[in-house]
Amino acid sequence: MHSNSDPLSASPVQAARVAIWRLFEEGYVDEDMATAGLLAVDVGTRRRQHRGAEQPGGGHGVRGGDHWCEAA
């Protein structure tokens, strides 16, 4: 069921969570699959935040191997 008050445009992360929940409610994924999907979204969000905190130069570097390099 689609409603005009859905937070789909709030953020990509929120849209992913809403989509996973809908798939679960409609029976397309089981509880384990929905849980795994929600956990993957959360891990991706945390990983992005963690990488941004480690990256020198305020987020303008390039990922190289296991460390950040300043962009040329």
Order of alpha helices (4+ residues) and beta strands (2+ residues): alpha-alpha-beta-beta
